Amino acid sequence: MFTSKVTSTANALRLKIDVISTVGQLRERVSQNIPKAVFIDLSLTDLNVRDVVATCASSSSTRLIAFGSHVDEGRLNEALDAGCHEVLPRSRFSATLPDLLKKSFGEAE
C-alpha cells in the first residue's frame, strides 16, 4: 500500500523514484548512482535496517527516512540507532509525504 502511495505522490510531483525491494538491489543501484534519498519501510520484517544504512554510508548526501508502525517502538528505535536521518510513524509519514519528497529531492527532475 505504501509503495503505491509513495510512487503516485512522486509522480504527481514529477519526481523520478525507483522501488527497490532488497539490499542487494540497493547495493547495485548505489554503485551506479548515489540516491538523493532512501525511504525505508520498517514493516518489511526481512529487511535489516543496518544493512541499508551501511549500503548508503558512502554518500553523506543520501537522506535515509524510515517509517513504520507507531506501536513498533523497537523497530523505530532500531532505525534511529542504525543512523536514519528521520524515523516517522506511518501516519505522520503519510501526512507529510509530499513535503518529504520535495525536501528530499528538491525540484522536479
MARLUMLO-293344 format. One record per atom (N, C-alpha, C): residue in one letter; x, y, z. Coordinates in steps of 0.02 Angstrom, whole numbers, plus 50000, padded with zeros to 5 digits. Layout:
// MARLUMLO-293344
<r><aa>a</aa><xx>X</xx><yy>Y</yy><zz>Z</zz></r>
...
***
This chain:
// MARLUMLO-293344
<r><aa>m</aa><xx>50041</xx><yy>49940</yy><zz>50000</zz></r>
<r><aa>m</aa><xx>50000</xx><yy>50000</yy><zz>50000</zz></r>
<r><aa>m</aa><xx>50043</xx><yy>50063</yy><zz>50000</zz></r>
<r><aa>f</aa><xx>50095</xx><yy>50063</yy><zz>50041</zz></r>
<r><aa>f</aa><xx>50136</xx><yy>50124</yy><zz>50045</zz></r>
<r><aa>f</aa><xx>50180</xx><yy>50133</yy><zz>49983</zz></r>
<r><aa>t</aa><xx>50198</xx><yy>50080</yy><zz>49950</zz></r>
<r><aa>t</aa><xx>50236</xx><yy>50087</yy><zz>49888</zz></r>
<r><aa>t</aa><xx>50196</xx><yy>50126</yy><zz>49837</zz></r>
<r><aa>s</aa><xx>50133</xx><yy>50108</yy><zz>49829</zz></r>
<r><aa>s</aa><xx>50092</xx><yy>50144</yy><zz>49779</zz></r>
<r><aa>s</aa><xx>50079</xx><yy>50216</yy><zz>49801</zz></r>
<r><aa>k</aa><xx>50073</xx><yy>50227</yy><zz>49866</zz></r>
<r><aa>k</aa><xx>50064</xx><yy>50295</yy><zz>49891</zz></r>
<r><aa>k</aa><xx>50125</xx><yy>50338</yy><zz>49876</zz></r>
<r><aa>v</aa><xx>50183</xx><yy>50311</yy><zz>49889</zz></r>
<r><aa>v</aa><xx>50245</xx><yy>50348</yy><zz>49876</zz></r>
<r><aa>v</aa><xx>50254</xx><yy>50360</yy><zz>49801</zz></r>
<r><aa>t</aa><xx>50246</xx><yy>50309</yy><zz>49761</zz></r>
<r><aa>t</aa><xx>50256</xx><yy>50317</yy><zz>49689</zz></r>
<r><aa>t</aa><xx>50205</xx><yy>50364</yy><zz>49658</zz></r>
<r><aa>s</aa><xx>50142</xx><yy>50359</yy><zz>49678</zz></r>
<r><aa>s</aa><xx>50092</xx><yy>50404</yy><zz>49649</zz></r>
<r><aa>s</aa><xx>50103</xx><yy>50477</yy><zz>49671</zz></r>
<r><aa>t</aa><xx>50124</xx><yy>50487</yy><zz>49732</zz></r>
<r><aa>t</aa><xx>50138</xx><yy>50555</yy><zz>49756</zz></r>
<r><aa>t</aa><xx>50199</xx><yy>50583</yy><zz>49719</zz></r>
<r><aa>a</aa><xx>50251</xx><yy>50542</yy><zz>49711</zz></r>
<r><aa>a</aa><xx>50310</xx><yy>50564</yy><zz>49675</zz></r>
<r><aa>a</aa><xx>50293</xx><yy>50580</yy><zz>49602</zz></r>
<r><aa>n</aa><xx>50253</xx><yy>50538</yy><zz>49570</zz></r>
<r><aa>n</aa><xx>50233</xx><yy>50552</yy><zz>49501</zz></r>
<r><aa>n</aa><xx>50195</xx><yy>50618</yy><zz>49495</zz></r>
<r><aa>a</aa><xx>50151</xx><yy>50631</yy><zz>49543</zz></r>
<r><aa>a</aa><xx>50113</xx><yy>50693</yy><zz>49542</zz></r>
<r><aa>a</aa><xx>50159</xx><yy>50754</yy><zz>49549</zz></r>
<r><aa>l</aa><xx>50214</xx><yy>50745</yy><zz>49583</zz></r>
<r><aa>l</aa><xx>50263</xx><yy>50799</yy><zz>49592</zz></r>
<r><aa>l</aa><xx>50317</xx><yy>50799</yy><zz>49537</zz></r>
<r><aa>r</aa><xx>50309</xx><yy>50753</yy><zz>49489</zz></r>
<r><aa>r</aa><xx>50357</xx><yy>50745</yy><zz>49434</zz></r>
<r><aa>r</aa><xx>50427</xx><yy>50727</yy><zz>49458</zz></r>
<r><aa>l</aa><xx>50429</xx><yy>50684</yy><zz>49508</zz></r>
<r><aa>l</aa><xx>50493</xx><yy>50660</yy><zz>49533</zz></r>
<r><aa>l</aa><xx>50501</xx><yy>50587</yy><zz>49511</zz></r>
<r><aa>k</aa><xx>50561</xx><yy>50570</yy><zz>49492</zz></r>
<r><aa>k</aa><xx>50576</xx><yy>50501</yy><zz>49471</zz></r>
<r><aa>k</aa><xx>50602</xx><yy>50462</yy><zz>49531</zz></r>
<r><aa>i</aa><xx>50567</xx><yy>50408</yy><zz>49548</zz></r>
<r><aa>i</aa><xx>50591</xx><yy>50366</yy><zz>49602</zz></r>
<r><aa>i</aa><xx>50593</xx><yy>50294</yy><zz>49577</zz></r>
<r><aa>d</aa><xx>50635</xx><yy>50254</yy><zz>49608</zz></r>
<r><aa>d</aa><xx>50639</xx><yy>50183</yy><zz>49594</zz></r>
<r><aa>d</aa><xx>50620</xx><yy>50145</yy><zz>49656</zz></r>
<r><aa>v</aa><xx>50583</xx><yy>50092</yy><zz>49647</zz></r>
<r><aa>v</aa><xx>50564</xx><yy>50049</yy><zz>49703</zz></r>
<r><aa>v</aa><xx>50612</xx><yy>49990</yy><zz>49703</zz></r>
<r><aa>i</aa><xx>50645</xx><yy>49982</yy><zz>49759</zz></r>
<r><aa>i</aa><xx>50694</xx><yy>49929</yy><zz>49767</zz></r>
<r><aa>i</aa><xx>50673</xx><yy>49887</yy><zz>49827</zz></r>
<r><aa>s</aa><xx>50675</xx><yy>49821</yy><zz>49818</zz></r>
<r><aa>s</aa><xx>50647</xx><yy>49779</yy><zz>49871</zz></r>
<r><aa>s</aa><xx>50698</xx><yy>49738</yy><zz>49910</zz></r>
<r><aa>t</aa><xx>50762</xx><yy>49740</yy><zz>49890</zz></r>
<r><aa>t</aa><xx>50812</xx><yy>49704</yy><zz>49927</zz></r>
<r><aa>t</aa><xx>50874</xx><yy>49747</yy><zz>49937</zz></r>
<r><aa>v</aa><xx>50914</xx><yy>49730</yy><zz>49987</zz></r>
<r><aa>v</aa><xx>50976</xx><yy>49766</yy><zz>49999</zz></r>
<r><aa>v</aa><xx>51024</xx><yy>49754</yy><zz>49941</zz></r>
<r><aa>g</aa><xx>51023</xx><yy>49694</yy><zz>49912</zz></r>
<r><aa>g</aa><xx>51065</xx><yy>49680</yy><zz>49854</zz></r>
<r><aa>g</aa><xx>51050</xx><yy>49726</yy><zz>49796</zz></r>
<r><aa>q</aa><xx>50986</xx><yy>49737</yy><zz>49782</zz></r>
<r><aa>q</aa><xx>50966</xx><yy>49783</yy><zz>49729</zz></r>
<r><aa>q</aa><xx>50989</xx><yy>49854</yy><zz>49746</zz></r>
<r><aa>l</aa><xx>50984</xx><yy>49872</yy><zz>49809</zz></r>
<r><aa>l</aa><xx>51006</xx><yy>49939</yy><zz>49830</zz></r>
<r><aa>l</aa><xx>51081</xx><yy>49946</yy><zz>49820</zz></r>
<r><aa>r</aa><xx>51120</xx><yy>49895</yy><zz>49838</zz></r>
<r><aa>r</aa><xx>51193</xx><yy>49898</yy><zz>49828</zz></r>
<r><aa>r</aa><xx>51210</xx><yy>49909</yy><zz>49755</zz></r>
<r><aa>e</aa><xx>51175</xx><yy>49872</yy><zz>49712</zz></r>
<r><aa>e</aa><xx>51187</xx><yy>49880</yy><zz>49640</zz></r>
<r><aa>e</aa><xx>51170</xx><yy>49950</yy><zz>49616</zz></r>
<r><aa>r</aa><xx>51114</xx><yy>49977</yy><zz>49640</zz></r>
<r><aa>r</aa><xx>51092</xx><yy>50044</yy><zz>49619</zz></r>
<r><aa>r</aa><xx>51140</xx><yy>50096</yy><zz>49645</zz></r>
<r><aa>v</aa><xx>51162</xx><yy>50090</yy><zz>49708</zz></r>
<r><aa>v</aa><xx>51208</xx><yy>50139</yy><zz>49737</zz></r>
<r><aa>v</aa><xx>51275</xx><yy>50138</yy><zz>49700</zz></r>
<r><aa>s</aa><xx>51296</xx><yy>50080</yy><zz>49675</zz></r>
<r><aa>s</aa><xx>51359</xx><yy>50077</yy><zz>49638</zz></r>
<r><aa>s</aa><xx>51353</xx><yy>50114</yy><zz>49571</zz></r>
<r><aa>q</aa><xx>51292</xx><yy>50121</yy><zz>49545</zz></r>
<r><aa>q</aa><xx>51281</xx><yy>50156</yy><zz>49482</zz></r>
<r><aa>q</aa><xx>51265</xx><yy>50230</yy><zz>49492</zz></r>
<r><aa>n</aa><xx>51226</xx><yy>50244</yy><zz>49543</zz></r>
<r><aa>n</aa><xx>51202</xx><yy>50312</yy><zz>49557</zz></r>
<r><aa>n</aa><xx>51193</xx><yy>50321</yy><zz>49632</zz></r>
<r><aa>i</aa><xx>51216</xx><yy>50376</yy><zz>49658</zz></r>
<r><aa>i</aa><xx>51205</xx><yy>50390</yy><zz>49729</zz></r>
<r><aa>i</aa><xx>51134</xx><yy>50418</yy><zz>49735</zz></r>
<r><aa>p</aa><xx>51091</xx><yy>50386</yy><zz>49773</zz></r>
<r><aa>p</aa><xx>51022</xx><yy>50411</yy><zz>49779</zz></r>
<r><aa>p</aa><xx>51019</xx><yy>50474</yy><zz>49823</zz></r>
<r><aa>k</aa><xx>50972</xx><yy>50517</yy><zz>49806</zz></r>
<r><aa>k</aa><xx>50961</xx><yy>50577</yy><zz>49848</zz></r>
<r><aa>k</aa><xx>50928</xx><yy>50557</yy><zz>49913</zz></r>
<r><aa>a</aa><xx>50886</xx><yy>50507</yy><zz>49911</zz></r>
<r><aa>a</aa><xx>50850</xx><yy>50485</yy><zz>49971</zz></r>
<r><aa>a</aa><xx>50833</xx><yy>50411</yy><zz>49965</zz></r>
<r><aa>v</aa><xx>50828</xx><yy>50380</yy><zz>50022</zz></r>
<r><aa>v</aa><xx>50804</xx><yy>50311</yy><zz>50026</zz></r>
<r><aa>v</aa><xx>50750</xx><yy>50309</yy><zz>50080</zz></r>
<r><aa>f</aa><xx>50691</xx><yy>50286</yy><zz>50060</zz></r>
<r><aa>f</aa><xx>50636</xx><yy>50279</yy><zz>50106</zz></r>
<r><aa>f</aa><xx>50633</xx><yy>50206</yy><zz>50127</zz></r>
<r><aa>i</aa><xx>50632</xx><yy>50193</yy><zz>50192</zz></r>
<r><aa>i</aa><xx>50637</xx><yy>50125</yy><zz>50218</zz></r>
<r><aa>i</aa><xx>50572</xx><yy>50107</yy><zz>50253</zz></r>
<r><aa>d</aa><xx>50538</xx><yy>50058</yy><zz>50227</zz></r>
<r><aa>d</aa><xx>50476</xx><yy>50034</yy><zz>50256</zz></r>
<r><aa>d</aa><xx>50493</xx><yy>49982</yy><zz>50310</zz></r>
<r><aa>l</aa><xx>50484</xx><yy>50002</yy><zz>50372</zz></r>
<r><aa>l</aa><xx>50503</xx><yy>49959</yy><zz>50428</zz></r>
<r><aa>l</aa><xx>50455</xx><yy>49900</yy><zz>50438</zz></r>
<r><aa>s</aa><xx>50401</xx><yy>49898</yy><zz>50401</zz></r>
<r><aa>s</aa><xx>50356</xx><yy>49841</yy><zz>50406</zz></r>
<r><aa>s</aa><xx>50383</xx><yy>49780</yy><zz>50370</zz></r>
<r><aa>l</aa><xx>50436</xx><yy>49790</yy><zz>50331</zz></r>
<r><aa>l</aa><xx>50468</xx><yy>49734</yy><zz>50296</zz></r>
<r><aa>l</aa><xx>50513</xx><yy>49699</yy><zz>50346</zz></r>
<r><aa>t</aa><xx>50487</xx><yy>49646</yy><zz>50376</zz></r>
<r><aa>t</aa><xx>50522</xx><yy>49614</yy><zz>50432</zz></r>
<r><aa>t</aa><xx>50588</xx><yy>49581</yy><zz>50411</zz></r>
<r><aa>d</aa><xx>50595</xx><yy>49563</yy><zz>50348</zz></r>
<r><aa>d</aa><xx>50658</xx><yy>49532</yy><zz>50325</zz></r>
<r><aa>d</aa><xx>50712</xx><yy>49583</yy><zz>50311</zz></r>
<r><aa>l</aa><xx>50694</xx><yy>49647</yy><zz>50314</zz></r>
<r><aa>l</aa><xx>50741</xx><yy>49700</yy><zz>50298</zz></r>
<r><aa>l</aa><xx>50784</xx><yy>49718</yy><zz>50358</zz></r>
<r><aa>n</aa><xx>50850</xx><yy>49716</yy><zz>50349</zz></r>
<r><aa>n</aa><xx>50896</xx><yy>49737</yy><zz>50401</zz></r>
<r><aa>n</aa><xx>50913</xx><yy>49810</yy><zz>50390</zz></r>
<r><aa>v</aa><xx>50888</xx><yy>49852</yy><zz>50434</zz></r>
<r><aa>v</aa><xx>50897</xx><yy>49925</yy><zz>50428</zz></r>
<r><aa>v</aa><xx>50971</xx><yy>49943</yy><zz>50428</zz></r>
<r><aa>r</aa><xx>51010</xx><yy>49910</yy><zz>50469</zz></r>
<r><aa>r</aa><xx>51082</xx><yy>49925</yy><zz>50473</zz></r>
<r><aa>r</aa><xx>51117</xx><yy>49911</yy><zz>50406</zz></r>
<r><aa>d</aa><xx>51095</xx><yy>49859</yy><zz>50370</zz></r>
<r><aa>d</aa><xx>51123</xx><yy>49845</yy><zz>50304</zz></r>
<r><aa>d</aa><xx>51106</xx><yy>49901</yy><zz>50254</zz></r>
<r><aa>v</aa><xx>51045</xx><yy>49927</yy><zz>50258</zz></r>
<r><aa>v</aa><xx>51025</xx><yy>49982</yy><zz>50214</zz></r>
<r><aa>v</aa><xx>51068</xx><yy>50043</yy><zz>50228</zz></r>
<r><aa>v</aa><xx>51076</xx><yy>50060</yy><zz>50292</zz></r>
<r><aa>v</aa><xx>51116</xx><yy>50118</yy><zz>50311</zz></r>
<r><aa>v</aa><xx>51188</xx><yy>50109</yy><zz>50290</zz></r>
<r><aa>a</aa><xx>51216</xx><yy>50050</yy><zz>50301</zz></r>
<r><aa>a</aa><xx>51286</xx><yy>50036</yy><zz>50281</zz></r>
<r><aa>a</aa><xx>51295</xx><yy>50041</yy><zz>50206</zz></r>
<r><aa>t</aa><xx>51246</xx><yy>50019</yy><zz>50168</zz></r>
<r><aa>t</aa><xx>51249</xx><yy>50022</yy><zz>50096</zz></r>
<r><aa>t</aa><xx>51251</xx><yy>50094</yy><zz>50071</zz></r>
<r><aa>c</aa><xx>51218</xx><yy>50137</yy><zz>50106</zz></r>
<r><aa>c</aa><xx>51214</xx><yy>50208</yy><zz>50085</zz></r>
<r><aa>c</aa><xx>51267</xx><yy>50251</yy><zz>50120</zz></r>
<r><aa>a</aa><xx>51308</xx><yy>50222</yy><zz>50162</zz></r>
<r><aa>a</aa><xx>51355</xx><yy>50261</yy><zz>50202</zz></r>
<r><aa>a</aa><xx>51407</xx><yy>50297</yy><zz>50161</zz></r>
<r><aa>s</aa><xx>51420</xx><yy>50275</yy><zz>50100</zz></r>
<r><aa>s</aa><xx>51471</xx><yy>50307</yy><zz>50060</zz></r>
<r><aa>s</aa><xx>51452</xx><yy>50378</yy><zz>50038</zz></r>
<r><aa>s</aa><xx>51388</xx><yy>50393</yy><zz>50044</zz></r>
<r><aa>s</aa><xx>51365</xx><yy>50460</yy><zz>50024</zz></r>
<r><aa>s</aa><xx>51331</xx><yy>50495</yy><zz>50082</zz></r>
<r><aa>s</aa><xx>51362</xx><yy>50548</yy><zz>50105</zz></r>
<r><aa>s</aa><xx>51332</xx><yy>50586</yy><zz>50159</zz></r>
<r><aa>s</aa><xx>51273</xx><yy>50628</yy><zz>50134</zz></r>
<r><aa>s</aa><xx>51264</xx><yy>50631</yy><zz>50068</zz></r>
<r><aa>s</aa><xx>51209</xx><yy>50670</yy><zz>50041</zz></r>
<r><aa>s</aa><xx>51144</xx><yy>50631</yy><zz>50036</zz></r>
<r><aa>t</aa><xx>51146</xx><yy>50566</yy><zz>50045</zz></r>
<r><aa>t</aa><xx>51085</xx><yy>50525</yy><zz>50041</zz></r>
<r><aa>t</aa><xx>51046</xx><yy>50530</yy><zz>50106</zz></r>
<r><aa>r</aa><xx>50984</xx><yy>50552</yy><zz>50101</zz></r>
<r><aa>r</aa><xx>50941</xx><yy>50556</yy><zz>50160</zz></r>
<r><aa>r</aa><xx>50908</xx><yy>50488</yy><zz>50171</zz></r>
<r><aa>l</aa><xx>50911</xx><yy>50463</yy><zz>50231</zz></r>
<r><aa>l</aa><xx>50880</xx><yy>50399</yy><zz>50248</zz></r>
<r><aa>l</aa><xx>50819</xx><yy>50412</yy><zz>50292</zz></r>
<r><aa>i</aa><xx>50761</xx><yy>50395</yy><zz>50266</zz></r>
<r><aa>i</aa><xx>50698</xx><yy>50409</yy><zz>50300</zz></r>
<r><aa>i</aa><xx>50661</xx><yy>50343</yy><zz>50310</zz></r>
<r><aa>a</aa><xx>50651</xx><yy>50324</yy><zz>50372</zz></r>
<r><aa>a</aa><xx>50617</xx><yy>50262</yy><zz>50388</zz></r>
<r><aa>a</aa><xx>50547</xx><yy>50277</yy><zz>50415</zz></r>
<r><aa>f</aa><xx>50501</xx><yy>50232</yy><zz>50401</zz></r>
<r><aa>f</aa><xx>50434</xx><yy>50240</yy><zz>50427</zz></r>
<r><aa>f</aa><xx>50406</xx><yy>50171</yy><zz>50446</zz></r>
<r><aa>g</aa><xx>50365</xx><yy>50171</yy><zz>50498</zz></r>
<r><aa>g</aa><xx>50336</xx><yy>50108</yy><zz>50521</zz></r>
<r><aa>g</aa><xx>50280</xx><yy>50120</yy><zz>50571</zz></r>
<r><aa>s</aa><xx>50256</xx><yy>50066</yy><zz>50597</zz></r>
<r><aa>s</aa><xx>50200</xx><yy>50068</yy><zz>50644</zz></r>
<r><aa>s</aa><xx>50220</xx><yy>50105</yy><zz>50708</zz></r>
<r><aa>h</aa><xx>50175</xx><yy>50148</yy><zz>50730</zz></r>
<r><aa>h</aa><xx>50189</xx><yy>50186</yy><zz>50792</zz></r>
<r><aa>h</aa><xx>50193</xx><yy>50140</yy><zz>50853</zz></r>
<r><aa>v</aa><xx>50163</xx><yy>50082</yy><zz>50850</zz></r>
<r><aa>v</aa><xx>50166</xx><yy>50036</yy><zz>50907</zz></r>
<r><aa>v</aa><xx>50229</xx><yy>49993</yy><zz>50908</zz></r>
<r><aa>d</aa><xx>50265</xx><yy>49993</yy><zz>50853</zz></r>
<r><aa>d</aa><xx>50327</xx><yy>49953</yy><zz>50849</zz></r>
<r><aa>d</aa><xx>50387</xx><yy>49997</yy><zz>50867</zz></r>
<r><aa>e</aa><xx>50388</xx><yy>50018</yy><zz>50930</zz></r>
<r><aa>e</aa><xx>50441</xx><yy>50064</yy><zz>50953</zz></r>
<r><aa>e</aa><xx>50510</xx><yy>50034</yy><zz>50945</zz></r>
<r><aa>g</aa><xx>50516</xx><yy>49968</yy><zz>50953</zz></r>
<r><aa>g</aa><xx>50581</xx><yy>49935</yy><zz>50946</zz></r>
<r><aa>g</aa><xx>50609</xx><yy>49944</yy><zz>50876</zz></r>
<r><aa>r</aa><xx>50567</xx><yy>49935</yy><zz>50826</zz></r>
<r><aa>r</aa><xx>50589</xx><yy>49941</yy><zz>50757</zz></r>
<r><aa>r</aa><xx>50604</xx><yy>50015</yy><zz>50740</zz></r>
<r><aa>l</aa><xx>50564</xx><yy>50061</yy><zz>50765</zz></r>
<r><aa>l</aa><xx>50577</xx><yy>50132</yy><zz>50754</zz></r>
<r><aa>l</aa><xx>50643</xx><yy>50153</yy><zz>50786</zz></r>
<r><aa>n</aa><xx>50655</xx><yy>50129</yy><zz>50847</zz></r>
<r><aa>n</aa><xx>50718</xx><yy>50145</yy><zz>50881</zz></r>
<r><aa>n</aa><xx>50777</xx><yy>50112</yy><zz>50846</zz></r>
<r><aa>e</aa><xx>50767</xx><yy>50052</yy><zz>50819</zz></r>
<r><aa>e</aa><xx>50820</xx><yy>50019</yy><zz>50781</zz></r>
<r><aa>e</aa><xx>50842</xx><yy>50061</yy><zz>50722</zz></r>
<r><aa>a</aa><xx>50793</xx><yy>50091</yy><zz>50688</zz></r>
<r><aa>a</aa><xx>50809</xx><yy>50134</yy><zz>50630</zz></r>
<r><aa>a</aa><xx>50847</xx><yy>50196</yy><zz>50652</zz></r>
<r><aa>l</aa><xx>50827</xx><yy>50225</yy><zz>50708</zz></r>
<r><aa>l</aa><xx>50864</xx><yy>50284</yy><zz>50734</zz></r>
<r><aa>l</aa><xx>50935</xx><yy>50265</yy><zz>50752</zz></r>
<r><aa>d</aa><xx>50942</xx><yy>50209</yy><zz>50788</zz></r>
<r><aa>d</aa><xx>51008</xx><yy>50186</yy><zz>50810</zz></r>
<r><aa>d</aa><xx>51052</xx><yy>50168</yy><zz>50750</zz></r>
<r><aa>a</aa><xx>51022</xx><yy>50144</yy><zz>50697</zz></r>
<r><aa>a</aa><xx>51060</xx><yy>50125</yy><zz>50637</zz></r>
<r><aa>a</aa><xx>51087</xx><yy>50185</yy><zz>50600</zz></r>
<r><aa>g</aa><xx>51057</xx><yy>50244</yy><zz>50611</zz></r>
<r><aa>g</aa><xx>51082</xx><yy>50304</yy><zz>50579</zz></r>
<r><aa>g</aa><xx>51035</xx><yy>50337</yy><zz>50530</zz></r>
<r><aa>c</aa><xx>50971</xx><yy>50318</yy><zz>50530</zz></r>
<r><aa>c</aa><xx>50923</xx><yy>50351</yy><zz>50486</zz></r>
<r><aa>c</aa><xx>50916</xx><yy>50424</yy><zz>50506</zz></r>
<r><aa>h</aa><xx>50909</xx><yy>50468</yy><zz>50458</zz></r>
<r><aa>h</aa><xx>50903</xx><yy>50539</yy><zz>50471</zz></r>
<r><aa>h</aa><xx>50836</xx><yy>50557</yy><zz>50501</zz></r>
<r><aa>e</aa><xx>50784</xx><yy>50523</yy><zz>50477</zz></r>
<r><aa>e</aa><xx>50716</xx><yy>50534</yy><zz>50504</zz></r>
<r><aa>e</aa><xx>50683</xx><yy>50466</yy><zz>50512</zz></r>
<r><aa>v</aa><xx>50646</xx><yy>50459</yy><zz>50566</zz></r>
<r><aa>v</aa><xx>50606</xx><yy>50399</yy><zz>50579</zz></r>
<r><aa>v</aa><xx>50537</xx><yy>50422</yy><zz>50599</zz></r>
<r><aa>l</aa><xx>50488</xx><yy>50401</yy><zz>50561</zz></r>
<r><aa>l</aa><xx>50420</xx><yy>50426</yy><zz>50570</zz></r>
<r><aa>l</aa><xx>50370</xx><yy>50370</yy><zz>50577</zz></r>
<r><aa>p</aa><xx>50319</xx><yy>50380</yy><zz>50618</zz></r>
<r><aa>p</aa><xx>50263</xx><yy>50333</yy><zz>50617</zz></r>
<r><aa>p</aa><xx>50227</xx><yy>50340</yy><zz>50549</zz></r>
<r><aa>r</aa><xx>50197</xx><yy>50286</yy><zz>50527</zz></r>
<r><aa>r</aa><xx>50164</xx><yy>50286</yy><zz>50460</zz></r>
<r><aa>r</aa><xx>50115</xx><yy>50343</yy><zz>50451</zz></r>
<r><aa>s</aa><xx>50077</xx><yy>50359</yy><zz>50503</zz></r>
<r><aa>s</aa><xx>50027</xx><yy>50412</yy><zz>50496</zz></r>
<r><aa>s</aa><xx>50060</xx><yy>50480</yy><zz>50481</zz></r>
<r><aa>r</aa><xx>50114</xx><yy>50494</yy><zz>50514</zz></r>
<r><aa>r</aa><xx>50149</xx><yy>50558</yy><zz>50501</zz></r>
<r><aa>r</aa><xx>50185</xx><yy>50556</yy><zz>50434</zz></r>
<r><aa>f</aa><xx>50212</xx><yy>50498</yy><zz>50416</zz></r>
<r><aa>f</aa><xx>50243</xx><yy>50490</yy><zz>50351</zz></r>
<r><aa>f</aa><xx>50193</xx><yy>50505</yy><zz>50296</zz></r>
<r><aa>s</aa><xx>50133</xx><yy>50475</yy><zz>50301</zz></r>
<r><aa>s</aa><xx>50081</xx><yy>50486</yy><zz>50251</zz></r>
<r><aa>s</aa><xx>50060</xx><yy>50559</yy><zz>50247</zz></r>
<r><aa>a</aa><xx>50051</xx><yy>50589</yy><zz>50305</zz></r>
<r><aa>a</aa><xx>50027</xx><yy>50658</yy><zz>50308</zz></r>
<r><aa>a</aa><xx>50078</xx><yy>50707</yy><zz>50279</zz></r>
<r><aa>t</aa><xx>50141</xx><yy>50692</yy><zz>50285</zz></r>
<r><aa>t</aa><xx>50194</xx><yy>50739</yy><zz>50263</zz></r>
<r><aa>t</aa><xx>50230</xx><yy>50715</yy><zz>50200</zz></r>
<r><aa>l</aa><xx>50206</xx><yy>50662</yy><zz>50168</zz></r>
<r><aa>l</aa><xx>50242</xx><yy>50633</yy><zz>50111</zz></r>
<r><aa>l</aa><xx>50259</xx><yy>50684</yy><zz>50056</zz></r>
<r><aa>p</aa><xx>50212</xx><yy>50725</yy><zz>50032</zz></r>
<r><aa>p</aa><xx>50232</xx><yy>50773</yy><zz>49980</zz></r>
<r><aa>p</aa><xx>50290</xx><yy>50818</yy><zz>50002</zz></r>
<r><aa>d</aa><xx>50287</xx><yy>50842</yy><zz>50063</zz></r>
<r><aa>d</aa><xx>50341</xx><yy>50885</yy><zz>50088</zz></r>
<r><aa>d</aa><xx>50407</xx><yy>50847</yy><zz>50096</zz></r>
<r><aa>l</aa><xx>50403</xx><yy>50784</yy><zz>50119</zz></r>
<r><aa>l</aa><xx>50463</xx><yy>50743</yy><zz>50125</zz></r>
<r><aa>l</aa><xx>50495</xx><yy>50732</yy><zz>50057</zz></r>
<r><aa>l</aa><xx>50455</xx><yy>50718</yy><zz>50007</zz></r>
<r><aa>l</aa><xx>50482</xx><yy>50708</yy><zz>49940</zz></r>
<r><aa>l</aa><xx>50513</xx><yy>50772</yy><zz>49913</zz></r>
<r><aa>k</aa><xx>50479</xx><yy>50828</yy><zz>49921</zz></r>
<r><aa>k</aa><xx>50506</xx><yy>50891</yy><zz>49897</zz></r>
<r><aa>k</aa><xx>50572</xx><yy>50908</yy><zz>49932</zz></r>
<r><aa>k</aa><xx>50573</xx><yy>50898</yy><zz>49997</zz></r>
<r><aa>k</aa><xx>50633</xx><yy>50913</yy><zz>50037</zz></r>
<r><aa>k</aa><xx>50690</xx><yy>50866</yy><zz>50017</zz></r>
<r><aa>s</aa><xx>50674</xx><yy>50803</yy><zz>50004</zz></r>
<r><aa>s</aa><xx>50725</xx><yy>50754</yy><zz>49988</zz></r>
<r><aa>s</aa><xx>50752</xx><yy>50760</yy><zz>49918</zz></r>
<r><aa>f</aa><xx>50709</xx><yy>50778</yy><zz>49871</zz></r>
<r><aa>f</aa><xx>50729</xx><yy>50778</yy><zz>49801</zz></r>
<r><aa>f</aa><xx>50736</xx><yy>50847</yy><zz>49771</zz></r>
<r><aa>g</aa><xx>50713</xx><yy>50898</yy><zz>49806</zz></r>
<r><aa>g</aa><xx>50717</xx><yy>50964</yy><zz>49778</zz></r>
<r><aa>g</aa><xx>50669</xx><yy>50973</yy><zz>49721</zz></r>
<r><aa>e</aa><xx>50689</xx><yy>51010</yy><zz>49672</zz></r>
<r><aa>e</aa><xx>50644</xx><yy>51024</yy><zz>49615</zz></r>
<r><aa>e</aa><xx>50633</xx><yy>50962</yy><zz>49574</zz></r>
<r><aa>a</aa><xx>50578</xx><yy>50960</yy><zz>49538</zz></r>
<r><aa>a</aa><xx>50562</xx><yy>50903</yy><zz>49494</zz></r>
<r><aa>a</aa><xx>50618</xx><yy>50893</yy><zz>49444</zz></r>
<r><aa>e</aa><xx>50632</xx><yy>50828</yy><zz>49432</zz></r>
<r><aa>e</aa><xx>50685</xx><yy>50811</yy><zz>49384</zz></r>
<r><aa>e</aa><xx>50658</xx><yy>50807</yy><zz>49314</zz></r>
***
